Amino acid sequence: MASSSPSKIPAPKPAEAKMPTIAAPDTAQPELQAGGGTPANTSPDANAVEYLSPVLTKHMKAVYEELEKTHSLATKDGFLKWLAESQHVVPQGIEVSTNGSSFSQFAKYLSSSATNAMGPAAIVDCSYPISNYFISSSHNTYLTGNQLSSEASGEAYQNVLLRGCRCVEIDVWDGESPSSSSSEDESAKGPKPKKKEKVEKVERKLMKKLELRFGRKSDRSPSKGAHDAHPVSKASPEDKVTPWKSTSSSIRAEPRVLHGYTLTKETPFRDVCKSIRDYAFVASDLPVIVSLEVHTSLEQQEIMVEIMEEYWKGMLVDLPITSCESTEELVLPRLDQLRNKILIKVKYTAPKPLDAEPPKPTNLQLEKSKSSSALSSSSASSYDVPETVAKPAAPKAKILEALGRLGIYTRSYHFKNFDQPEAKIPTHVFSLSEKTLMEVHEQTPTQLFAHNKNFFMRAYPKGLRLNSSNLDPSIFWRTGVQIVALNWQKWDAGMMLNEAMFSGYNGWVLKPEGYRSASTAENQALATTHHNLDLTIEFFGGQDIPLPPEEHNPKSFKPYVKCELHVEKHEERSDEPIPGGGKSKGGGDYKRRTKTTKTPDPDFQRETIRFSNVRGVTEELTFVRLKVMDDEHFNDDLAAWACFRLDRFQPGLRMIHLYDAHGVLTKGVLFVRIEKSVSA
């Protein structure tokens, strides 16, 4: 306890010093936001409780008196015995006088970082191939809000990277219409090609429907020219590369980042690359994967390569791979071999044989090619338009060979089945939507598990999650999927579980032994030992619990605690359809709640909730989620939360440190006693 003395418990701080209302996240301090980084472990006192409220002091005195009778805390041996038996800790660095522990010393210990309910993160063994890890991943990283009408920003990459994200996504679109100059010439010769005219017609129809539905008028479409949107990059002069000039304009046209066929506002590709360069390795030196979804023409792909090589010089994986080397000869490197490196995930294009290479096209041929080239895509689209709004069917163009070559260890291929030749290439990555992945799990679960022990797979939310909600990542982790991409714009169960999985690990977590490439386990059921769990949480009280976003009166705050267990379902390991199809709806049958209390300093009066004989538990892939809710007449509002991987949920007298509804770490705590029994 940072401000206490050996003989006196700090007095409660004045009520006016408290900050019960929640502000929007401060982007200048992303380290205070959850995400799987190390915000709570930056200093020894980071998780110390600065003062004790009357409610917590009352309960600590009562507990001290009880323990004095059963363990003789007033003696040194009694106090040390209690620490070992009840707290399950080795009492190193804890001050104990020769006469034992007085109440003030007892309270000081309970207020210190030593009683954090979140156990310390283990040191990551970085000696395994990179496919042997779970990776903290973001979906549509550039968006600041929902999937249809929010803004794109380079600062979004700064935010997630500083919070521990190690896989970010960039959707790249043309900064200039490929047919902007040739269309005038073609208009004199005759009508536009029917295919292009049809695509533009459907595109306009789509935009109109979105405008009517969301009440925002779009100021551009994915094919609008660079002279209409961001003709000049915002980057400072010293960051600019030698200007590339289009043959149709004296203005440099550069790719843009946005969510295509929506009302989202774009940001320059250059700004995104600069943000990644500046913040990729500030919080950690572990590698960052950049997942490219490419919708640009071949000309714009040239600029993409130029900008990435300029901004990420020295960061890109640079190995002596010749253009004729077979992809089958490459093996995935160890994690410790890629420190401070950026890996590009992009659709792979095999190099053409030298004797079959066609002559380089002239500028006129390029312009004609531009007029008929269509939007290209990476291995899988991360956005599916609702069924009521059909997406225009545009022909696909190839990925530029120079761009495809950047994907050395993370090469995207379209998934068909596990028997396709690409499924055996060590460097391949399959990206599947949550719906498709659930179907694959149902149809070929054994092949899915075997594949994910050795090769990369990425799961992403389905496109109908328009409000940026998330899937349940724990289901996909338990199938061995390394990259479960989540919408970091939304604080829901998915992001809370992500925090629990990666907290303190800087975005890379070694899989359980049965999930690694060296394992002989043939399926998910045999990958780990499953246990029975008995869990009891006794709630004493709380203090400084933040109010929900729309609540401003502490006297109107009526908190209760809802506890959920996220446990592997029987259907998951029995190769049966998973109930809910992977949707994140909480802990299923494993839900309990306390009674409703009052004020931000609630007294739970030692109420106990129990989970008895919970079967099928794997500690590394089971999660405990606690939410402090405001009891309302209709929908109860989220005030605060905490989430733990079961193997790091520490027994004994503990302080549960709370995040607010925006995922920002607060001074709020819950004082509890945890009893956990895991048996075969």
N, C-alpha and C positions, 0 to 999 in steps of 0.2 A: 504494500500500500504506500504509494509515493509520498503522501503528505502526513502520515501518522507518526506519532512518537511512541516509544515503548510502553508508556503508562497512560496514554490518553487516546481515545477514539475520536477522530475528527468530527466536529459538529456538522450537522446537515447544512449544506450551503443554502443561501437564501433562495426563496421561491423565484424571485425575479431573475436569478442567474440561470434558471433552467430554460431550455429552448424546446418546448413541446411540439411546436409546429415543424413540419417538414418542408424544406425548400427543395427546389429542383437540384439534381446533382451538380456539383461544382466541377466543371471540366478542367479547371486549373489544378485540382487535386484528385485525379483518377485513382491514385493509390488508396484512397479511402473507399472506393467502390469494390464490391465483390467481383470475382472473375477468375479466381484460381491463382492469383499471384501471391505475393508475400506481404500484404499490407499490415497484417497483424503480427508479424514476426520481425519487424525492422529494428526493434529495440527491446531490451529485457522488460521494460515497464509498459510496453504497448497495450497489454491486456490487464493492467492493474486497475482496480476500482479506486477512484480518487477519494471517495468518501462513502459513508454508510448512512442510509436513511434510517429513521426510527423503526420502520417495519423490519428491515434486514437486521438491525442491531438487536431487536427484540428476539427474533428467531435464533440468531447466533448465540445469544446468552442462554436460551433454553437448550439448544443443542450442546453447548459447552457443559452445562450442568449435568446433562444425561451422560455424556462421554466421560466426565470426571468420575462418575460412579462405576462405569463399566471398564474404563481403561486407565484410570488414575492419571489424567492429563497433567496434573500438577507435578508429576515426576518425569524426569527425562526419559527413562525407559518406557513409561506408559505412553508418552506422546509419540516416541519413535515407533512403538509397536502399533499404535493407531494409524500412523502414516503408512506403514507397510501393509497392514491387514485391510484397512478400509479405503485408503486412497490409492493403494497399489503403486506406490512410488518409492524409490530409494531416496531417503531424506538427505540428499546432498545439497549444500548451499542454503539450507534452512536453519535459521538461528534458533537454537534451543538452549536455554539457560540450564545450569547444573541443577536447578530446582524444578525443572520442567517448564510447562507452558502456562502462563497466566492467561486470563481472558483477553487482555489487550494483545498478547503475542498470537493467540489463537485467531483473533479477528484480523490481525495483520497478515497472517498466513492466508486466510480465506479471501482476502482482498488482493492478493498478489497474483502475478501471472501464472504461478504454479498451479492454481486451481481452475484454469481455463478448461472448460468441458471438451474443447478441441485438442486432442493429443498432438504432439509435435510430428511434423512430416519427416519421414525417413529420408536418408540420403539416397538420391537417385543413382542407381547403377547404370552408367551410360555405355556399358560395354556390349550391349546387344544391338542387332540390326534394327534400323529405325521402324520397321513394321511391327516390332514387339512392344510398342508403346501406345497408350491412349493419348490423344493430342487435343488440347483445348482449342476449339474451332468456332469461327464466326461465319454466319450466313449473311449475304448481302451487306457486308461490313460497312459500306459507304453510306447506308441509309441512317438517318437520325430519328426515324419514327416508323410509321406504318409502311406497308409494301406498295401503296398506290399513290400517295400524294405527299409524302414527306420529302425533305431535301437530302441531297447527297453532299458529303463533305469529306475533305481530306483529314479533318480533325478527328473524325470517327476512328480512323486507323490509329492515331496517336492515343486515343482513349483506350481502345481495347488492348493494344500492345503493352501499354503501361500497366494494365490489369492482369496480364498473364496469358493473353491469347497468343497462340503460336501458329494458327492457320487462318488466314484472312482471304476474303473473296473480292474480286474486282470484275464487274461486268463492263466491258469496253465496247463502245459504239463509235461509228464514224463521226468525225468532227466536220466533215464536208460530204455532201451527197456525191456519190461517185458519178452521177449524171448531171451535175449542176451546170456544166458548160456545154456538154454535148446536146443537152435537151433542146437548146435554141436552134442548133443546126438541124436536129432531127425534125423539129416542128416545121421547118421550111420544106423538108423532104417528104414528110408524110406524118401520119399519126404515130404515137408512141407504141412500143411493143405491147401487145395485148396482155402479156403476163405481168409486166411492170404496172400497167394501168390497173389491172385487177388487184394487185398487191396494195397499191396506193389507195384504192377505193375502200378495201376492207380496213386498211389502217385508219382512214378518216372516220369510218363508221365506228370502229373501236374507240377512238378518242372521244367521239361524240357521246357514246354510251357512258364512258367513264366520267365525262364532264357532268352529265345529267345525274349520275348516281352520287358523285362526291362533291358537287357544287363548286368545283374549281376549274377554271378555264385553262386549258393547256396552252403553254406558249411555245411548244415545239413537239415534234414527233421524232422517233429514232432516226429518221432519214433526213431531217432538216439540215441545212447547210451550216458550215462553221461561221459564215459571215453573219448568220442570224443568231448564233449562240456561241459565245466564247471564241471570237476570232483570234484573240491574243491571249496567251497564257498569263496567269497572275504571278508566275514565278519571278523572282528578282533577277536582274540582268546577269549576275554572276552565276546563276543556276541554269541559264539558257544554253542549249547546245546550238551548233551551227544550223541556222534556219533551213528547213526544207521548204521548197516552193512547189505548189501544185502547178501543173501545166495550164490550168484554167484561170489561175488567179495569182496576183502578186502577194497575197496574204498567206502566211503559213497556216495550214489546217492541221489541227492536232486532235487525236482521239479524245472522247469524253467518257465519263463514268456515270452511268444512270441505270435505272430499272426500266428496261424497254417496254414499250406499249402501255405505259402508265403515265400518271401525271407528276411523277417525281422530278425534282429539279436536279440538273446535272452538276458535276464538278469536273475540272480538267484532269485527264489522266496524269499529266505532269505533276499536279499538286498531290495526287495520291502517292506517286512514286517518291516524291520528296518527303512526305510524311513518314512513309515506311522506312526510308533511309535514315531519317533522324531519330526514330524511336524504336526500331526493330530490336535493338540490343541494349537498350537502357536498363530495363528491368531484369534481363536475363541474357546470357550468351548462347542459350540453346537455339537451334535453328528455327527459322520461320518459313512456313510454306505459303506461297502466294498462289491461290487458285484462280486462274484466268478463265473467264467465260467470254469468248471472243466473238463479237458480232460485226467486226469491221471488214472493210475491203482489204485486198492484199497490199495496196499502197499504204493504207493507214497502219497495217501490221508492221510495215517497214519502220514507220515512225515509232511504234510501240517498242520495237527492239532497240532502236536508237536511244530512246529516252531511258529504258530500263538499264541498258549497258552504261549509260552516262551516270545515272544517279546511283546505281547499285554496283559501281565498279569496285572490285575487290571483295564484294559480298556474295556475288553469284558463285555457285559451285563451278569450279574451273578444273576439269580433269582432262588429261591427254586422250580424248576420245576422237578418233578419226571418223570421217564421214562414212567410211566403209566398214566400221566395226559393227559386228552383229549385236543387237540388243540382248540376245540370249547370253552373251558373254559377260554382261554387267551383273554385279551382285550388289545388293543394298549395303551401304556402309554402316558402321556402328554410329550410335548417336554422338559419341565423343569425337568423332572425326569431322563433324559438321558444325562445330561451334562457330558462332558469328557468321553463319552462312544462310543465304536465301535460296530456297528451292522453288522452282517454277513448276506448277502443275498446269499442263496445257496439252491439248490434243497433239499426238505425235504424228509427224509426217515423215515417212521414210525418204531418205535422200535418193535422188534419181541417179542411175548409172551415168558415168561421164559420157559414154558413147551414145546415150539416148537423150542427152540434154538438148532441148530445142534452143534456137538462137534467141537472144534477148529481144523483147519487143521494143518497138519504137514508141515515142511519146504519143503518136497518133493511135497506135494500137492499144496503148494503155488507156487512153481516153475512151475508145470504143469498148474496151473490156470493162471499164468502170461503169458504163451505161447499162450493162447487162449483168454485172456482178451483184450478188445478193448477200444478205447478212449471213455471216458464218456463225457457227456455235461450237462450243467445247463439247466434251464427251456427254454432258447431260445438262439440260436447261434447269436452272434453279427456280424457274417461275412458270407455273401453269396457270393460264387465264381461266377464270370460272367458265363453266360450261355455257352459261348464258351469254358470254362474250367470246366469240370464236376468235382465235389467233390467226392472223394471215399466214397462209402456207407459202413461205418464201423458199426458193431453192437454195441449197447449201453450197457455200464456196469452200475451197480448201484452205487449210492453215499454211501460211508461208513457211517454207522450209527453215529459214533463219529463226523464226519464232519457235517452231516445233523443237529445234535443236536445244533450246534453253531448258526444256523439260528432261533433264538427265535421269534423275531417279524417281520422278513423279510424272509419268506419261499417261495421259488420259486416253482410254479406249471405251468405245460404246459397248455396254454389257448386253450380251445375247443369252449366253449360258456359260456354265463352267467348263464346257468341253471345247469352247472356241480356242484357237491357238494362242490368242493374246493372254488368256488366263494363266499361262505358264511363264510368261515373260516376267522376270523378277522386278522390273521397274514399272509395271503397269499399275494403274489406279482405276477402279470402277466406281462411278458415282451413281447412286440410286436414290430416288425419292423414298420417303418413309413408307408410302403405300406399296411401291414396287418391292421394297426390301421385305416387307411383311409377307408378300406373296412368295418371294423366293424362300423365306424361312419356312413357309408352310409346305412348299413343293419339294425343295431340296435342302433340308436343314443340315444334313451331314456334310454335303459338299460346301455349303456356306461356311460352316465352322472350320472345315479343313482349309478352305481358301484363305480365311482371315487369320489363320495362324502364320501364314507365310507372306501374304501379299496385302497391299493397301486396299481399303474400301472406305468410301465416304458416303454418309447418309445426310440428307438435307430435308428440311420441312416441305411439305406439299404446298403448292401455290395457293390453295384456298385459305391458307392462314393469312388473310389479308391484314389482320390487326397485329401481325408479327408474333403471334403465339408460337409455342414450341411443342415439339414432340417430347416423349419421355426418353431421355438419352440412355438411362440405365438399361432399358430393354435391348438397345442396340449395342451397348458396351458388352452385354452378356453374350451376344452372338459373335463378339470379337472385332466389331467394327472399330477401327482406330480413330477415324475422323467423323465425329458426329457434329455437324454444323448447326449452330443455334442462332436465333435472332437475339443479339445482345441488346436490342432496342426495347425488349419486353422483359419485365421482371415477373416470372411465373415459376411454376414447379421445375421446368426444364433448366432454367438458369440457376435456380437454387441448388439443384442436384449437381450441376456443373461446378459450382463453387465448392461443394463438398468433395467432389472427386479430385479436384486439382489444387485445393487450398495449400499454399506453401510449396508447391512443386514446380512452379514456373512453367506450367503448360504441358509438361511431358511426364506421364506416369507409366511406370513399367507394369505390363499386364501381369495378372496372376500366372504362376508357373505353367498351369495346364493350358493357357491360351497362347503360349509362345511357340516359336517355330521349332524348337527342339523337343517339344512335348509329343508323346505318343498317344495322347488322348484322342479318341476318334470322334467324339461328339460333345455337345455342351453339357450333357448330364454327367460325363466322366471327367470334365475339365477340372473340377474342384470338388472338395469334400463338402457336403451339405450338412448343416447342423440344425439343432433345435435351439430356439432362443426364448429366454424368459427375461423380460425387461420391465423394470419398475422405475418410475420417476416421481419423486415426492417434491411438490412445489411449495416452497416456503413463501416467497414474495418476490417482487420486482421493484426496480427503481429506474427513473428517467426513461421509461418506455416512450418512444416517440408517438405522437398522434398520427392518425391517418391523414393523407394529403388534404382532404376537404374538411377536417375537423380543427377547430381553433380554440375550443373551450375545454380545458382540462377537466372541469367538473362534469362535462357531458360524456367523457370518455369512459366506456364500460368494457374493459378488456377481459378476454378469456384466452386460454392457450389451447390450441388444437395440435395434436401430435399425430403424425402419420409415419408408417413404415413402408418403404419401397423395397419389396422382397421379390425375388425371382418366382414367377408363377409356375405352377405345375405344368402348364401347357408349353412354357418356354423350353424346358428341358425334356419334354415328352414329344417334341416335334408335332405339336398340335396348333391349330390357329390360336393366336394370342388374343384374349378378350380386349376389345377396344381398339385393336389394330395399331397399338403403339401410342395411342393418344395419352397425353399427360393429364391424368385426372386425380392425382393424389395417390394415397396408399391403398386403394382398393378396400378390402375388408379390414385392414389394420388401421383403424382410426379411433382416436379417443380425444376427449376434451375435458377441460376443467369447468367449474362453475364460473359464472360471470362475476367480476369484481368491479372496483371503481378506482378512478384516478390513475395517473402515470406511475404512481408508487403503490401498486396493488398488494394486498395481503391475501394470499391463497390459502392461508390457514392450514398448511401442510397437507393439502389434498393430494392424493396419490392416484396415478393412472397406471394400469398394468397391461402388458402384452404377454400372455402365457402360452407356452408350447407352440411357438411359431415355427413351422417346419420349412425346410428348404433354404436355410440361410447360409449365404457365403459372405463372410464379414467384409471382404474387400469390394463386394458388389451389391451390398445392402445399405440402405440409407435411412437415417432418422431425420425427419423434417418437423420443425416446430414453427407454428405461426401464431403470433399474437393478433387476435381479431377484435374489432370493435363491435359489440353486440348492438345491432340495429333492428328496426322493425321489419325491414325487407332484406336487402343484401348486406351482409356483414362486411366491413371494410378491413383490408389488411393494414395493420399498423407497423408490425416488425416481424422479423423471422430469423431463424438460424437453421443450418442444415449440416449434417455430419455423415461421413462414411462410418459404418458401424465399428470398424476396427480402430477408429480414432475417437470414438465416443467414450470418454473416460469415466469410470465408476467413482463413487465417493461423493463427498460434498463438493459441489462445483458451481462455477459461475458460467452461465450461458450468455455470451456477448451477442448483441442483436444488431442486425442490419435493418434500416428502415425500408419503406415500401419502394424507394428508388434504388435499393441496393447499396446504400451508403452506410458505412460503419458508424455506429452511434455510441454514446455513453450508457445506453440502456443495457440492463442485465436482468437475468432471472437467477435467483438463488435456489438451487435444487439439490436433491440427493439422488444419485443414480445407482441402481443395482442391476448388473448385467451378468447373465449366465449363459454361456454358449457351450452346448454339449453335443456329442456325436449322436 
